[in-house]
Amino acid sequence: MSTIHWVEARPRSARWHSESGLPLPRRVVVADDGMRAALAHRLACEGTALLWRGDFHNARQLLRAMDRRIGRSAPAAPGSAAEAFHAHRRSRAHRARVLGKLLVLLEQDHTLALRRAPDVRRACDEAYGPPSGGPVAVALTELLGVISAREWREKGVHAPALGARIHPHYGVFAPTRSEYVDLVARAPLPRGGAVRTAFDLGTGTGVLAAVLARRGAGHVVATDIGSRARSCARANVRRLGLEARVRVTGPGLYPGGRADLVVCNPPWLPARPSSDLDLGVYDPGGAMLRGFLSGLAGRLEPGGEGWLVLSDLAERLGLRDRGEVPASVEAAGLRVVGRLDTRPRHPRARDSGDPLHAARAGEITSLWRLAAA
């Protein structure tokens, strides 16, 4: 068990927890409303963590002030798209490390005992599980993410293809980019629409499994490697009244048996995630993509199809060659029987200040309809 230590009238300690994989702080000092942003930034850059004991809203203001100082010192992005991507990730990692040095203490019942602090107990229970084992120190940035996730979970994300809201849980990729869901909602179903069994691999919130069930698939098996995702998908399936049609399982990629339709929306960027929270975005070495393609031919019923939902952002960033996906399809004993394309509608595609703007603006998301060769 990782533990931080500090002096506050007497030596004290608390368990250390970081969902994003931030390293255990080796030096911790107490900070309060008198802490200036310049000093906080310098200490954080030197590796010293600041355990906040002042007003909650002042802590948020200090965090914003520290963030502005990091922004002023950020290096200009290099020329190529791949260099810009890697520089962007390094910059984000540096920002996360520095801002992650501002800590708060959650009491044994997940209470945040700061002036003007919100009640975070339910949000923390949902993100971390039932409290146990005494106080826990977490980065304020992480706690703010936990609070935001609770709000997203309560409010939900509107899925036009379902005419309903999907409620993401903490650590589960939210379907805020509805264009890929729309592709699954409008692609022509195989076997003349007589889909008895469908698989949704890497289901996340369960949104695509729900779309398949609403489109008439008799039985949908949704898989995911993550326990949080499986719990989230089951909750959404229940909320939508689809429990009789959709079964959520895991952690394997493929369930047993064969299907008339197999859908997979793997993470779109073949890069290493910095933590489990990044697994919805980064597919290290394209492992999930390769696993889907290599296993597909042997899991399809006669006349069945596999639908690969994939953006070309990796190609535009120079992270994957243009011919790699078609070559992998052919090597897996598959053929392309159709393809639907769509353009992004999310705000970052129009943000000229984004260091990856050129790639995002030209991005195309495709649904590849695959069948056994």
VOROKE-378994 format. One record per residue (C-alpha): residue number from 1; x, z negated, y. Coordinates in Angstrom, 1 decimal. Layout:
BEGIN
NUM,X,Z,Y
...
***
This chain:
BEGIN
1,0.0,0.0,0.0
2,1.4,1.0,3.4
3,1.4,-1.8,6.0
4,2.2,-1.9,9.7
5,3.7,-5.0,11.4
6,3.6,-6.1,15.0
7,3.9,-9.3,17.1
8,0.9,-10.5,19.0
9,1.5,-14.2,19.8
10,2.6,-14.3,16.1
11,3.7,-11.8,13.5
12,0.7,-9.8,12.3
13,0.1,-6.9,9.8
14,-2.6,-4.5,8.7
15,-3.1,-1.7,6.2
16,-2.2,1.8,7.5
17,-4.6,4.7,6.8
18,-4.2,8.3,7.9
19,-6.5,11.1,6.6
20,-4.2,13.7,8.2
21,-1.1,12.4,6.6
22,0.6,10.9,9.7
23,3.7,8.9,8.6
24,3.6,5.1,8.6
25,4.7,3.9,12.1
26,8.0,2.0,11.8
27,7.7,0.2,15.2
28,4.4,-1.0,16.7
29,3.9,-2.6,20.1
30,0.7,-3.9,21.7
31,-0.7,-1.8,24.6
32,-3.6,-2.5,26.9
33,-5.2,-1.3,30.1
34,-2.0,-1.8,32.0
35,-0.1,0.9,30.0
36,0.8,3.9,32.1
37,0.6,7.4,30.6
38,4.2,8.2,31.3
39,5.4,5.2,29.3
40,2.9,5.7,26.5
41,4.0,9.3,26.2
42,7.7,8.4,26.1
43,7.2,5.7,23.5
44,5.1,7.9,21.3
45,7.6,10.7,21.5
46,10.3,8.2,20.5
47,8.3,7.2,17.4
48,6.8,3.9,18.6
49,3.1,3.4,17.9
50,0.9,1.7,20.4
51,-1.7,-0.7,19.1
52,-4.5,-0.7,21.7
53,-6.0,-4.0,22.7
54,-7.7,-2.9,26.0
55,-11.0,-1.2,26.9
56,-12.1,1.6,24.5
57,-12.9,4.1,27.3
58,-9.5,3.4,28.9
59,-7.9,4.2,25.6
60,-9.7,7.6,25.6
61,-8.5,8.3,29.1
62,-4.9,7.4,28.2
63,-5.1,9.7,25.2
64,-6.2,12.6,27.5
65,-3.4,11.8,30.0
66,-0.9,11.9,27.1
67,-2.3,15.2,25.9
68,-1.9,16.7,29.4
69,1.8,15.7,29.4
70,2.3,17.3,26.0
71,0.6,20.5,27.2
72,3.0,20.8,30.2
73,6.0,20.6,27.9
74,4.6,23.1,25.2
75,6.9,26.1,24.7
76,5.8,29.6,25.3
77,4.6,31.5,22.2
78,7.1,34.1,20.8
79,6.4,37.8,20.6
80,5.1,38.7,17.1
81,1.8,37.5,15.7
82,3.4,35.7,12.8
83,5.9,33.9,15.1
84,3.0,33.0,17.4
85,1.0,31.5,14.5
86,3.9,29.4,13.3
87,4.8,28.3,16.8
88,1.1,27.4,17.3
89,1.1,25.3,14.2
90,4.3,23.5,15.2
91,2.9,22.8,18.6
92,-0.3,21.4,17.1
93,1.7,19.3,14.6
94,3.8,17.9,17.4
95,0.7,17.1,19.5
96,-0.9,15.4,16.4
97,2.2,13.3,15.8
98,2.5,12.1,19.4
99,-1.2,11.4,20.1
100,-1.5,9.8,16.6
101,0.8,7.0,17.8
102,-2.1,5.5,19.8
103,-3.7,3.1,17.2
104,-6.8,1.0,17.0
105,-7.6,-1.8,14.5
106,-10.7,-1.7,12.4
107,-11.7,-5.2,11.2
108,-12.6,-5.9,7.6
109,-16.2,-4.7,8.1
110,-15.1,-1.6,10.0
111,-15.9,-3.2,13.4
112,-13.9,-1.9,16.3
113,-13.4,-5.1,18.4
114,-12.6,-3.5,21.8
115,-14.4,-3.8,25.1
116,-17.1,-1.1,25.5
117,-16.4,0.1,21.9
118,-19.2,1.9,20.1
119,-20.5,0.7,16.7
120,-18.4,2.7,14.3
121,-19.2,0.9,11.1
122,-21.6,3.5,9.7
123,-19.3,6.4,10.6
124,-16.3,4.7,9.0
125,-18.3,3.7,5.9
126,-19.2,7.4,5.5
127,-15.7,8.7,6.0
128,-13.6,6.0,4.3
129,-16.0,4.4,1.9
130,-17.0,0.7,1.7
131,-14.6,-1.6,3.7
132,-12.3,-3.7,1.6
133,-9.0,-5.5,1.8
134,-8.8,-6.7,5.4
135,-8.2,-4.9,8.7
136,-7.0,-1.3,8.8
137,-5.0,0.5,11.5
138,-5.9,4.1,12.2
139,-5.0,6.6,14.9
140,-7.5,6.8,17.8
141,-7.6,10.5,17.4
142,-8.7,10.1,13.8
143,-11.3,7.6,14.7
144,-12.7,10.0,17.3
145,-12.9,12.6,14.6
146,-14.8,10.2,12.3
147,-17.2,9.5,15.1
148,-17.7,13.2,15.8
149,-18.2,13.9,12.2
150,-21.0,11.3,12.0
151,-22.7,13.1,14.9
152,-22.4,16.4,13.2
153,-23.7,15.0,10.0
154,-26.7,13.5,11.7
155,-27.5,16.6,13.8
156,-26.5,19.3,11.3
157,-25.5,22.9,11.9
158,-28.3,25.6,12.1
159,-27.9,28.2,9.4
160,-30.0,31.2,10.5
161,-29.9,32.7,7.0
162,-31.7,29.6,5.7
163,-33.9,28.9,8.6
164,-32.7,25.3,8.2
165,-29.9,23.0,9.1
166,-26.8,22.2,7.0
167,-25.4,18.7,7.4
168,-21.6,18.6,7.0
169,-19.8,15.4,5.9
170,-16.5,14.1,7.2
171,-13.6,16.2,5.8
172,-15.9,19.1,4.7
173,-15.6,22.5,6.4
174,-18.7,23.0,8.5
175,-20.4,26.5,8.5
176,-20.3,26.9,12.2
177,-19.3,30.6,11.8
178,-22.6,31.9,10.6
179,-21.4,35.5,10.3
180,-20.0,35.0,6.8
181,-23.2,33.3,5.7
182,-25.1,36.2,7.0
183,-23.0,38.6,4.8
184,-24.1,36.7,1.7
185,-27.7,36.7,2.9
186,-27.9,40.5,3.3
187,-25.6,42.0,0.6
188,-27.6,43.9,-2.1
189,-28.0,41.7,-5.2
190,-26.6,43.1,-8.5
191,-28.7,43.9,-11.5
192,-31.5,45.1,-9.2
193,-31.9,41.6,-7.9
194,-32.5,40.0,-11.3
195,-29.8,37.3,-10.9
196,-30.5,34.7,-13.5
197,-27.2,32.8,-13.0
198,-24.9,32.7,-10.0
199,-21.7,30.7,-9.3
200,-20.6,29.6,-5.9
201,-16.9,28.7,-6.1
202,-15.6,26.3,-3.5
203,-19.1,25.5,-2.2
204,-18.1,23.1,0.6
205,-21.4,22.1,2.3
206,-23.3,24.1,-0.3
207,-24.6,26.5,2.3
208,-23.9,29.7,0.2
209,-25.3,28.1,-3.0
210,-28.5,27.4,-1.0
211,-28.6,31.0,0.3
212,-28.3,32.4,-3.3
213,-31.1,30.1,-4.5
214,-33.3,31.1,-1.6
215,-32.6,34.8,-2.4
216,-34.0,34.3,-5.9
217,-31.1,33.4,-8.2
218,-32.6,31.5,-11.1
219,-29.8,29.0,-11.5
220,-26.8,28.4,-9.2
221,-23.7,26.5,-10.3
222,-21.7,25.3,-7.2
223,-18.2,24.1,-7.7
224,-15.6,22.4,-5.5
225,-12.3,20.6,-5.9
226,-13.1,17.9,-3.4
227,-15.3,14.9,-4.1
228,-16.4,14.8,-0.5
229,-17.5,18.4,-0.6
230,-19.4,17.8,-3.9
231,-21.2,14.8,-2.4
232,-22.0,16.8,0.8
233,-23.3,19.8,-1.2
234,-25.5,17.6,-3.3
235,-27.0,15.9,-0.2
236,-27.8,19.3,1.4
237,-29.3,20.7,-1.8
238,-31.6,17.6,-2.0
239,-32.5,18.0,1.7
240,-33.4,21.6,1.1
241,-35.5,20.9,-2.0
242,-33.3,23.0,-4.2
243,-32.2,20.4,-6.8
244,-34.0,22.2,-9.6
245,-32.1,25.5,-8.8
246,-28.6,24.3,-7.8
247,-26.2,22.2,-9.8
248,-23.0,21.0,-8.1
249,-19.9,20.3,-10.3
250,-16.1,20.2,-10.2
251,-13.3,19.9,-9.7
252,-12.5,23.1,-11.6
253,-12.8,26.4,-9.8
254,-14.9,28.1,-12.5
255,-17.7,26.3,-14.5
256,-18.3,27.2,-18.1
257,-20.1,30.3,-19.1
258,-20.8,33.6,-17.4
259,-22.9,34.7,-14.4
260,-24.6,37.7,-13.0
261,-23.1,36.9,-9.6
262,-20.0,35.0,-8.6
263,-19.4,34.2,-4.9
264,-16.2,32.9,-3.5
265,-15.3,32.2,0.1
266,-11.7,30.9,-0.2
267,-9.8,29.5,2.8
268,-8.7,32.6,4.8
269,-5.1,31.7,5.6
270,-2.4,31.6,2.9
271,-0.4,28.8,4.5
272,0.4,25.2,3.5
273,-2.2,22.7,4.7
274,-0.7,19.6,6.5
275,-3.4,17.4,4.9
276,-6.5,17.5,2.7
277,-8.5,17.9,5.9
278,-6.9,21.4,6.3
279,-8.0,22.6,2.8
280,-11.0,24.5,4.2
281,-8.7,26.6,6.3
282,-5.4,27.0,4.4
283,-5.0,28.3,0.9
284,-1.4,27.6,0.0
285,0.2,30.7,-1.5
286,-3.3,32.3,-1.8
287,-3.8,30.2,-5.0
288,-7.6,30.0,-4.8
289,-7.9,33.7,-4.0
290,-5.7,34.6,-7.0
291,-7.6,32.1,-9.2
292,-10.9,33.7,-8.3
293,-9.7,37.3,-8.9
294,-7.8,36.6,-12.1
295,-10.8,34.8,-13.7
296,-13.6,37.0,-12.5
297,-13.7,39.8,-15.0
298,-14.1,37.4,-17.9
299,-16.9,35.4,-16.2
300,-19.2,38.3,-15.3
301,-22.3,39.3,-17.3
302,-22.7,43.1,-17.9
303,-23.7,44.7,-14.7
304,-22.7,41.6,-12.7
305,-20.7,41.4,-9.5
306,-18.2,39.1,-7.8
307,-18.5,38.7,-4.0
308,-15.3,37.9,-2.2
309,-15.9,36.7,1.4
310,-12.6,37.0,3.3
311,-11.4,37.5,6.8
312,-8.5,39.9,7.7
313,-7.1,37.3,10.1
314,-4.2,36.7,7.7
315,-3.2,40.4,7.8
316,-3.5,40.4,11.6
317,-1.2,37.4,11.8
318,1.3,38.9,9.5
319,0.7,36.3,6.8
320,-0.5,38.8,4.2
321,0.2,42.5,3.7
322,-2.7,44.9,4.1
323,-2.4,46.2,0.6
324,-2.2,42.8,-1.1
325,-5.9,42.1,-1.7
326,-6.7,45.6,-3.0
327,-3.6,45.4,-5.3
328,-4.7,42.0,-6.6
329,-8.2,43.3,-7.2
330,-6.9,46.2,-9.3
331,-4.4,44.0,-11.1
332,-7.2,41.7,-12.2
333,-9.1,44.5,-13.9
334,-11.7,44.9,-11.1
335,-13.0,47.6,-8.9
336,-14.6,47.6,-5.5
337,-18.2,48.8,-5.6
338,-19.0,48.2,-2.0
339,-18.0,46.3,1.1
340,-19.8,44.8,4.1
341,-18.0,44.0,7.4
342,-18.8,41.9,10.4
343,-17.2,40.9,13.7
344,-16.7,37.3,14.7
345,-19.1,35.7,17.1
346,-17.3,32.4,17.6
347,-16.1,31.4,21.1
348,-12.4,31.6,20.3
349,-12.6,35.3,19.7
350,-13.3,35.6,23.4
351,-10.8,33.0,24.6
352,-7.9,34.9,26.2
353,-6.0,31.6,26.6
354,-5.8,31.1,22.8
355,-2.2,31.9,21.7
356,-3.8,33.8,18.7
357,-6.3,35.6,20.8
358,-5.2,39.2,20.0
359,-5.6,38.5,16.2
360,-8.9,36.6,16.6
361,-10.4,39.3,18.9
362,-9.8,42.0,16.3
363,-10.7,40.0,13.3
364,-13.1,41.5,10.7
365,-14.8,39.4,8.0
366,-15.7,41.3,4.8
367,-17.8,40.8,1.7
368,-16.1,42.7,-1.1
369,-18.4,43.6,-3.9
370,-16.4,43.6,-7.1
371,-17.2,44.5,-10.7
372,-15.2,44.8,-13.9
373,-13.2,48.0,-14.1
***
